[in-house]
């Protein structure tokens, strides 16, 4: 799960003009390319069952 490394809010995935994709945090107004996420933007999914 991708979360904002600054506020821990979930990030939304968007298509970029150059054909790549990027994740964006609406509360912070910050983002990163999907191909190059910062390590603190990756959060394990909760376990089920």
N, C-alpha and C positions, 0 to 999 in steps of 0.2 A: 504494500500500500504506500502510495506517495503522499507525504505530508510536508508542509512548509518547515524548513529547518529553522525558521525564526519564530513562528507562533504555533506550530504543530497542527494547523488547520489542514484539512484534506485539500489536495490540489486538483484542478481540473485540467484535462488534456485538450489541447488545441492544435489544429494544423497551422503551420507557419507558411509564410509566403514562398520560402525557398524549397518547400516540399518536405521538410523535416516536421517533427512534432515537438511540442513543448508543454511543460506543466506550469500552471499559473496559480498564484495565491491571490484571490481577490481582496481579502482584508489588508494584506501587506503591499499589494501592487508589485510583487516580485515573482520571478519565475526562472526556469532553467530548461535547457533542451532535454528532451527525453533520452537522447543518445549520450548525455553527459551529466547524470544526476550527482549532486553532492552526496556523500555517504550518509550524512545525517538527515537526508530527505527520504530514506527508505526505512519503513517501519514494518515489522512482521505482522501478518494478519492474525487476528485472534483465532485461537483453536476452537474447533467445533466438535461436539459429540465426544 
